[in-house]
């Protein structure tokens, strides 16, 4: 497994969770990283991305609540999720993209389920 995600779980609305995704060194050092989420019968949605230079982007609904960060010493990218809402409930996937302007995943981690109760 080249991307290993963890950190999902059940949390009440308003709570916080932190997702982690550890990549192989070869992937981490050559990729932009991101998090997607997916709910049943809907397309996978790009939530946040971070470039090797540390530039971040967020989907509008999570701006101000989610923070993506990376630790190059651990080859790990994080998604800190605060002020969680029931509509954040989804399976979250980490992904690695070629270093291009558009985020185009070429590697995926396994999903981790986040459930936010009301």
BELGI-V589254 format. One line per field, one symbol per residue. psi: psi as a letter, one per 30 degrees, with the letter a starting at -180 (. if undefined). A space follows every 50 residues. Layout:
psi: ???
This chain:
psi: kfkjllflakllkfallkkkjklleeeefglkllkllklkgllkkkeklk lffgklkkkeffkfekkklkjffghkkljkjlhkleffklkkkllkllil ekjjkfkklllkkkkjk.
